[in-house]
Amino acid sequence: MNIINIIDTIEKRHRMVVCLFFIAFLIVGIGIYKDYGVSWDEPRQRELGELSVDYVTRGDTRILEHQDRFYGPVFEMILVAVERAGGEGRSARDTYFLRHLITFLLFYAGVIFFYMLCRRRFDSWKLGLLGSVFLILSPRLFAHAFYNSKDIPFMAMSIISIYTLISFLDKKTVWRVLLHGVSCAILMDIRIMGLLVVFLTIVFLIPEAWKSDRKRTAGTGLLFLSFVCIFTVIFWPVLWRAPLANFLASFREMSQYPTSDWLKVLYNGRYLSSKNVPWHYFSVWMVITTPILYVVFAIIGCGMSVVALVSAPAEFYCKRRDDIIFLAWFIVPVIAVIVLGSTLYDGWRQMFFVYPAILVFSIIGTRSTFRLVAGSSKGTRYKMVIVLYAFVIICGVAGPIRFMIVHHPHHNVYFNRLAGKNMAQIKQRFDLDYWGLSYREALEYIVEKDGAESIKIRVANPPGYFNADMLEAEDRARLVFVTRIADADYFLTNYRFHEEEHPFANKVFSREVDGASIMTVYAPSTPEKVSLLNLEGELTGRSGDLEKAIKIFDKALVLEPDNAETLNNLGYAWYVKGDAVRAEEYFREALRVDPENQKAKSNIEYIKRAGSTGETDAAAE
């Protein structure tokens, strides 16, 4: 059977092809959902869901004072409800597995609706499937589809809401009004930015009113708004006591989401405050983390659509109304973020919900360039053009596919070549594993290789603690988290806020992605630990806390009794404290260990000259 015959067979059995595609996609998702770690925000999101459910079921009012009370809780409540439906006794590990599975299933539903949206827009099951392929084969987004219970649900519900909007505009039945109203309410109860779809609905009802019965259209619009208001309040418990006041408070807070001053983002080689990222932060992140093929086609498709809209707006609306909706879906949020100065950080995940609109224009660009290449070709020649164009697309997605397979489950750090010539260079410019998913693999390595009953761990940031919950209970019990590297058997870092290597020689594990480490496990040597303790002691002594400084130096001395630097530091601390006799003992012990130690010699000479007067200005540290 030649290629042309294969194409004919696929066309005749396209329904089966589509079904097999989505079945295969579901099987893959169910097969890998347990592979991902715990993200930085997951425990906090789970707490939001638990407090919201407790408020509904037990009257517990702690959610009303919680710092995230204005964050839409509906999806987190669903996750907690499913978790609790399984009864007590589920481990934290199994709970996170369940969360990841449900999050993926919502993403899966979003992909199905995206297929239906593209199939409807292009009147082609092939382009609908291509849109779904582009959405799935977006490495960074696909990774988030398992553990990001904030941005992925919002993106999936955005797709569903846009689909129900278009269906509603086509035929304004009560049933479609209800479905669209509920989907918009759920969207807003995930994130307040869901107001965009409500706004678009009202805007697009206005020209509809001029074309048909104005009173009936106005009544439909009021019914829609009623459904939105009712279900928004129902699904968001914090709104129950003061719906309007709390909704407005949520809008104000989410438009300028409060972040800590310490939260920095690595952007183009510089650390910036998350409160002061440049206006192009989102667009640059989106371009450099999206497969180049999609970006090129999206620019072509969006550019052609904008030109057509500007050239003949009325005709464009009549023939391509839905494309105006897609343009608004993408452009309005971007403008809103720039105008409002909204807080953005951790890449562009807060803006994932506009990505499907970008992909729609990518498909428009794909089809337009295909038609340009195909020209007036017919029959076999036309089908050969299809084969050649399919080859180009396959080449374009081959890179993302390779990355997703080779670096699974760490494809959340995907960048295209526009970000830098290699991953090592990109690491110096942009954050890689900013949410710390790779801590899971590092901890699994440690408990597998180290058979000790107690393993002391120091992690660079919170996901290191959270990912311990992904271990088996007996392995988790062996871990002891400490606050000092000097007290630890292992130090783990995902390089957030510190993209450079740490000054430890013994690197026992490293997870590399195309040559760049995104997670490293160090086993600090005793001399390295002593150096760290001496540095900590010196800084503590300079702050005026001599008692604590001496305890730190004593700890260093236990690790390495014959360390001249530690002995000299102890002598200096005791001298400043007023005990010259003990100070001299430590200085002489330092000279015994290192007869050429100039600091110790100078300090002993000073003690002889000054006696025990307590003067310390000339003593050497």
C-alpha positions in Angstrom: 0.0 0.0 0.0 1.5 3.4 -1.0 1.3 6.7 0.9 -1.6 7.9 -1.3 -3.7 4.9 -0.5 -2.9 5.2 3.2 -4.1 8.8 3.1 -7.4 7.7 1.4 -7.9 5.0 4.1 -7.3 7.4 6.9 -9.8 9.9 5.4 -12.5 7.2 5.2 -11.9 6.1 8.8 -11.1 9.4 10.4 -13.5 8.9 13.3 -11.7 5.8 14.3 -8.4 7.6 13.9 -9.5 10.4 16.2 -10.8 8.0 18.8 -7.6 6.0 18.7 -5.6 9.2 19.2 -7.5 10.2 22.3 -7.5 6.7 23.7 -3.7 6.5 23.2 -3.3 10.0 24.8 -5.3 8.9 27.8 -3.3 5.7 28.2 0.0 7.6 28.1 -1.3 10.1 30.8 -2.5 7.3 33.1 0.8 5.5 32.6 3.0 8.4 33.6 1.1 10.5 36.1 3.0 9.0 39.1 6.3 10.1 37.6 6.2 13.8 38.7 7.4 15.5 41.8 5.6 18.0 44.1 5.7 21.6 43.0 6.5 24.6 45.2 2.8 25.6 45.4 1.0 22.3 45.8 0.9 22.0 49.6 -0.4 25.6 49.8 -3.0 24.9 47.1 -4.1 21.8 48.9 -4.5 23.8 52.1 -6.7 26.2 50.3 -9.0 23.4 49.2 -9.1 21.8 52.6 -10.0 25.0 54.4 -12.7 25.8 51.8 -14.2 22.3 52.1 -14.1 22.6 55.9 -15.9 25.9 55.8 -18.7 24.3 53.7 -19.0 21.0 55.6 -18.1 22.0 59.2 -18.5 25.7 59.4 -14.8 26.2 60.1 -14.1 29.9 59.4 -10.3 29.8 59.1 -10.6 30.3 55.3 -12.1 33.7 55.9 -8.7 34.9 57.3 -6.4 32.9 55.1 -3.9 34.8 53.0 -5.2 33.0 49.9 -8.9 33.4 50.6 -9.4 35.5 47.5 -7.9 32.8 45.2 -10.5 30.8 43.4 -10.9 27.5 45.2 -13.3 25.4 43.1 -10.8 23.0 41.6 -8.9 22.6 44.8 -12.2 21.8 46.6 -13.0 19.1 44.0 -9.5 17.6 44.6 -10.0 17.5 48.3 -13.6 16.2 48.0 -12.3 13.3 45.9 -9.4 12.7 48.3 -11.7 12.5 51.3 -14.3 10.4 49.5 -11.7 7.6 49.6 -11.7 7.6 53.3 -9.0 8.2 55.9 -5.6 6.6 55.9 -4.4 7.6 52.4 -0.7 8.5 52.5 0.6 11.9 51.4 2.3 10.1 48.5 -1.0 8.6 47.3 -2.8 11.9 47.8 -0.4 13.7 45.5 -0.7 10.9 42.9 -4.5 11.3 43.0 -4.2 15.1 42.6 -1.9 14.7 39.6 -4.2 12.2 38.0 -7.3 14.4 38.4 -5.4 17.5 37.1 -4.3 15.5 34.1 -7.9 14.4 33.4 -9.1 18.0 33.4 -6.2 18.8 30.9 -7.4 15.8 28.9 -10.9 17.2 28.8 -9.5 20.6 27.7 -7.6 19.0 24.8 -10.8 17.2 23.7 -12.7 20.6 23.7 -9.8 22.2 21.9 -10.1 19.5 19.2 -13.8 20.3 18.9 -13.1 24.0 18.8 -10.5 23.7 16.0 -12.6 21.2 14.1 -15.5 23.6 14.2 -13.3 26.6 13.2 -11.6 24.9 10.3 -14.3 22.5 9.3 -11.6 19.8 9.3 -11.0 16.9 11.6 -7.4 16.8 10.5 -6.7 20.4 11.6 -8.6 19.8 14.8 -6.3 16.9 15.5 -3.3 18.9 14.5 -4.3 21.6 17.0 -4.6 18.9 19.7 -1.1 17.6 18.8 0.4 21.0 19.1 -1.2 21.5 22.5 0.0 18.1 23.8 3.4 18.4 22.3 4.2 21.6 24.1 6.8 20.1 26.5 6.6 22.7 29.3 2.9 22.8 29.4 2.5 19.0 29.2 4.6 18.7 32.3 2.5 21.2 34.2 -0.6 19.2 33.1 0.0 16.8 36.0 1.1 19.0 39.0 -0.1 22.5 38.3 -3.5 22.7 39.9 -3.8 26.4 39.3 -2.9 27.4 35.8 -3.7 24.1 33.9 -7.3 24.0 35.2 -7.8 27.6 34.3 -6.4 27.0 30.8 -8.7 23.9 30.3 -11.8 25.8 31.6 -10.9 28.7 29.3 -11.0 26.4 26.3 -14.3 25.0 27.5 -15.8 28.4 28.2 -14.7 29.8 24.7 -16.3 26.7 23.2 -19.6 27.2 25.1 -19.5 31.0 24.2 -19.3 30.2 20.5 -22.0 27.6 20.8 -24.2 30.0 22.7 -23.7 32.8 20.1 -24.7 30.4 17.4 -27.9 29.3 19.1 -29.2 31.1 22.1 -31.2 28.3 23.8 -31.8 28.2 27.6 -29.7 25.1 27.8 -26.7 26.7 26.1 -27.1 29.8 28.2 -27.0 27.6 31.3 -24.0 25.7 30.2 -22.1 28.8 29.3 -23.1 30.6 32.5 -21.9 27.6 34.6 -18.6 27.3 32.7 -17.9 31.0 33.1 -18.7 30.8 36.8 -16.3 27.8 37.3 -13.7 29.7 35.3 -13.9 32.7 37.5 -13.9 30.5 40.6 -10.5 29.2 39.5 -9.1 32.6 38.8 -10.8 36.0 38.6 -9.3 36.6 35.1 -12.2 34.5 34.0 -14.1 37.8 33.8 -12.6 38.1 30.3 -15.0 35.5 28.9 -18.0 37.2 30.6 -16.9 40.4 29.1 -16.5 38.9 25.6 -20.0 37.3 25.9 -21.6 40.7 26.5 -19.6 42.4 23.8 -20.5 39.8 21.2 -24.1 39.9 22.2 -24.4 43.5 21.2 -24.0 43.0 17.4 -26.2 39.9 17.7 -28.9 42.1 19.1 -28.8 44.3 16.0 -29.2 41.3 13.8 -32.1 39.7 15.6 -34.8 40.4 18.2 -33.2 43.0 20.6 -35.5 42.3 23.5 -35.0 38.6 23.3 -31.2 39.0 23.0 -31.2 41.4 26.0 -33.2 38.9 28.0 -30.8 36.1 27.0 -27.9 38.3 28.2 -29.5 39.0 31.5 -30.3 35.3 32.0 -26.6 34.6 31.3 -25.4 37.1 33.8 -27.9 35.8 36.4 -26.5 32.3 35.9 -22.9 33.6 36.2 -23.6 35.5 39.4 -25.5 32.6 41.1 -23.0 29.9 40.3 -20.0 32.0 41.0 -21.2 32.6 44.5 -22.3 28.9 45.0 -18.9 27.6 44.0 -16.8 30.1 46.0 -17.6 29.9 49.7 -15.7 33.1 50.6 -18.3 35.0 48.7 -21.2 33.7 50.7 -21.1 36.3 53.4 -20.4 39.4 51.3 -20.6 38.5 47.6 -20.0 41.8 46.0 -17.4 43.2 48.5 -15.3 40.0 48.5 -15.5 39.6 44.7 -14.2 43.2 44.3 -11.5 42.5 46.9 -10.5 39.4 45.0 -10.3 41.4 41.7 -8.1 44.1 43.4 -5.8 41.5 45.0 -5.4 39.3 42.0 -4.7 42.1 39.6 -1.7 43.0 41.8 -1.0 39.6 43.4 1.0 40.2 46.6 4.4 38.6 46.5 7.3 38.8 48.9 10.2 41.2 48.3 12.6 38.3 48.4 11.0 36.6 45.4 13.3 37.2 42.5 13.2 35.9 39.0 16.1 35.3 36.7 15.3 37.0 33.5 17.8 37.4 30.6 20.7 37.0 33.0 19.5 39.4 35.7 17.7 38.9 38.9 14.6 41.1 39.1 11.9 41.5 41.7 8.7 39.7 40.7 7.0 43.1 41.3 9.0 44.9 38.7 9.4 42.6 35.7 9.5 44.4 32.3 6.4 44.6 30.1 7.9 42.1 27.7 8.5 39.4 30.3 5.5 37.3 29.3 6.0 37.5 25.5 9.7 36.7 25.7 9.1 33.7 28.0 6.3 32.5 25.7 8.4 32.7 22.6 11.5 31.0 24.0 9.6 28.1 25.6 7.2 27.3 22.8 8.3 25.0 19.9 9.6 27.3 17.1 7.3 25.8 14.5 4.3 26.8 16.5 5.6 30.3 17.0 6.4 30.9 13.3 3.0 29.7 12.2 1.2 31.7 14.9 3.0 34.9 13.8 1.9 34.2 10.2 -1.7 33.3 11.2 -2.1 36.2 13.6 -0.5 38.7 11.2 -2.8 37.7 8.3 -5.9 37.8 10.5 -5.1 41.3 11.9 -4.5 42.6 8.4 -7.7 41.1 7.1 -9.6 42.6 10.1 -8.2 46.1 9.7 -8.8 46.0 6.0 -12.5 45.1 6.1 -13.8 44.9 9.7 -17.5 44.4 8.9 -16.8 41.6 6.3 -14.3 40.0 8.7 -16.9 39.9 11.5 -19.5 38.4 9.2 -17.2 35.7 7.9 -14.8 35.2 10.7 -16.5 36.2 13.9 -14.8 33.4 15.9 -11.4 34.7 14.9 -12.2 38.0 16.6 -13.0 36.0 19.7 -9.7 34.2 19.5 -7.8 37.5 19.0 -9.5 38.9 22.0 -8.8 35.8 24.0 -5.1 36.4 23.3 -4.7 40.1 23.1 -7.0 41.5 25.8 -5.3 39.6 28.7 -1.9 40.6 27.5 -2.9 44.3 27.4 -4.6 44.0 30.8 -1.5 42.6 32.4 0.7 45.4 30.9 -1.8 48.2 31.8 -2.5 46.9 35.3 1.1 46.1 36.0 0.1 42.6 37.2 2.6 40.5 39.0 4.2 37.8 36.9 6.9 35.3 38.0 7.9 31.7 37.4 7.9 32.0 33.6 4.6 32.6 32.0 2.5 30.0 33.7 -0.1 32.5 34.8 -0.7 33.2 31.2 -1.0 29.6 30.0 -4.7 30.2 29.4 -4.0 32.3 26.3 -1.9 29.6 24.7 -4.8 27.8 23.0 -5.7 31.0 21.2 -2.1 31.3 20.0 -2.3 27.7 18.7 -5.5 28.5 16.8 -3.6 31.2 14.9 -0.7 28.7 14.5 -3.2 26.4 12.7 -4.4 29.3 10.7 -0.8 30.0 9.6 -0.3 26.3 8.9 -3.3 26.1 6.6 -2.6 29.4 4.9 1.0 28.5 4.1 -0.1 25.1 2.9 -2.6 26.6 0.5 0.1 28.9 -0.8 2.4 26.0 -1.4 -0.3 23.7 -2.8 -1.6 26.4 -5.2 -4.0 24.8 -7.7 -2.6 21.3 -7.3 -5.2 18.5 -7.6 -5.4 14.8 -7.3 -2.2 12.9 -6.7 -0.1 16.0 -6.9 -2.2 17.6 -4.1 -1.8 14.5 -1.9 1.9 14.6 -2.4 2.0 18.2 -1.3 0.1 17.0 1.8 2.8 14.3 2.4 5.6 16.9 2.0 3.9 19.4 4.3 3.3 16.6 6.9 7.0 15.9 6.7 7.8 19.5 7.5 5.5 19.4 10.5 6.9 16.1 11.7 10.4 17.6 11.6 9.1 20.6 13.6 7.7 18.5 16.4 10.5 16.0 16.4 12.6 18.2 18.7 9.9 18.6 21.3 9.1 14.9 21.2 12.7 14.0 21.7 13.0 16.4 24.6 9.8 15.0 26.3 11.0 11.4 26.0 14.7 11.8 26.8 14.2 14.2 29.7 10.9 12.8 31.1 9.6 13.8 33.6 11.7 17.1 33.6 10.3 18.5 30.3 9.1 21.5 32.4 12.5 23.0 31.7 12.1 23.0 27.9 13.5 26.0 26.0 13.9 26.4 22.2 17.1 27.6 20.5 15.9 31.2 20.7 16.7 31.2 24.4 20.4 30.4 23.9 22.8 28.2 22.0 22.7 25.5 24.7 21.1 24.7 28.0 24.2 25.7 30.0 24.0 29.2 28.5 20.2 29.3 29.1 20.7 28.3 32.8 22.7 31.6 33.2 19.8 33.6 31.7 16.5 32.0 32.9 15.2 30.0 35.8 15.1 26.2 35.0 13.4 24.0 37.6 12.0 26.9 39.6 9.3 24.8 41.2 11.7 22.2 42.4 10.1 19.1 40.9 13.6 17.4 40.6 13.9 17.2 44.3 11.9 14.0 44.2 14.5 12.2 42.0 17.3 13.4 44.2 15.7 12.2 47.4 14.9 8.8 45.8 18.6 8.5 44.8 19.8 9.2 48.4 17.5 6.8 50.1 18.4 4.1 47.6 22.1 4.5 47.8 22.5 5.4 51.5 21.5 2.6 53.8 21.9 4.6 57.0 19.0 4.6 59.5 19.2 8.4 59.8 20.2 10.6 56.9 20.6 14.3 57.5 19.5 16.5 54.6 19.8 20.2 53.9 17.7 21.5 51.0 18.0 24.9 49.2 14.3 25.7 49.3 10.8 24.4 50.3 10.1 21.8 47.5 12.9 19.7 49.0 10.8 19.2 52.1 7.6 18.7 50.1 9.0 16.0 47.8 9.9 13.9 50.8 6.2 13.0 50.9 6.7 11.2 47.5 8.9 8.6 49.2 7.7 5.4 50.7 6.9 5.9 54.4 9.9 3.9 55.7 12.3 5.9 53.5 10.7 9.2 54.5 11.2 8.3 58.2 14.9 8.0 57.7 15.3 11.6 56.5 16.2 14.3 59.0 16.1 17.8 57.6 18.6 20.2 59.1 19.1 24.0 58.7 22.9 24.0 58.4 24.8 22.5 55.5 27.5 21.8 58.0 25.2 19.5 59.9 24.0 17.6 56.8 25.2 14.5 55.1 23.8 15.8 51.8 23.0 19.2 50.4 20.4 19.4 47.6 19.9 22.4 45.3 17.7 23.1 42.3 19.7 26.3 41.6 16.8 28.7 42.2 18.1 32.1 43.2 21.6 30.6 42.8 22.4 29.5 39.2 26.1 29.0 39.9 27.6 25.8 41.2 28.2 25.6 45.0 31.8 25.3 46.4 31.7 21.6 47.3 33.9 19.1 45.6 32.0 15.9 46.2 29.0 15.9 43.8 27.2 12.5 44.3 24.2 13.1 42.0 23.3 15.4 39.2 20.2 15.5 37.0 21.3 17.1 33.8 19.1 18.3 30.9 21.1 18.7 27.7 24.3 19.3 29.7 23.0 21.7 32.3 22.4 20.5 35.9 18.9 21.3 37.2 19.4 19.3 40.5 22.6 18.5 42.3 23.3 16.5 45.5 26.5 17.3 47.3 28.1 15.4 50.1 30.1 18.2 51.8 33.4 17.0 53.3 34.5 17.7 56.8 36.9 20.5 55.9 34.1 22.1 53.8 31.7 21.9 56.8 34.3 23.4 59.1 34.9 26.3 56.7 31.1 27.0 56.6 30.8 26.9 60.4 33.8 29.3 60.7 32.2 31.7 58.3 28.9 31.5 60.1 30.6 32.0 63.5 32.5 35.0 62.3 29.3 36.6 60.9 27.5 35.8 64.2 30.3 37.3 66.3 30.3 40.5 64.3 26.6 40.8 64.9 27.4 40.9 68.7 26.2 37.4 69.7 29.5 36.0 71.1 27.9 33.2 73.0 26.3 31.8 69.9 29.5 32.4 67.9 31.5 30.4 70.4 29.0 27.5 70.2 29.3 27.5 66.4 33.1 27.4 66.6 32.9 24.6 69.2 30.8 22.6 66.7 33.5 23.2 64.1 36.2 22.0 66.5 34.3 18.8 67.2 34.4 18.0 63.4 38.0 18.9 63.0 40.0 19.3 66.3 43.2 20.3 64.7 41.9 23.2 62.6 44.1 26.3 63.1 41.4 28.7 61.8 38.8 27.4 64.2 41.2 27.5 67.1 42.2 31.1 66.3 38.5 32.1 65.9 37.7 30.6 69.3 40.6 32.5 70.9 39.5 35.8 69.4 35.9 35.3 70.5 37.0 34.5 74.1 39.4 37.5 74.1 36.6 39.9 73.0 34.4 38.3 75.7 37.1 39.3 78.2 38.8 36.0 79.0 42.4 36.6 77.8 43.7 33.4 79.5 41.4 31.1 77.7 42.0 33.1 74.5 45.8 32.6 74.7 45.3 28.9 75.2 43.4 28.7 71.9 45.9 30.9 70.1 48.8 28.6 71.3 46.9 25.5 70.3 46.5 27.1 66.8 50.3 27.6 66.7 50.9 24.0 67.7 48.7 22.9 64.8 50.2 25.4 62.4 53.5 27.0 63.6 53.4 29.5 60.8 49.9 30.8 61.5 50.4 34.6 61.5 47.0 35.5 63.0 47.7 33.3 66.1 51.3 34.8 66.5 50.0 38.4 66.2 47.2 37.7 68.7 49.6 36.2 71.3 52.0 39.1 70.9 49.1 41.5 71.4 48.0 39.8 74.6 51.5 40.0 76.0 51.7 43.8 75.2 48.2 44.7 76.3 48.0 42.3 79.3 44.5 41.6 80.4 43.1 45.0 79.9 40.3 43.8 77.6 41.3 46.1 74.8 40.6 44.4 71.5 41.1 46.9 68.7 44.5 45.6 67.5 43.8 41.8 67.8 43.6 39.9 64.6 40.5 37.8 63.9 
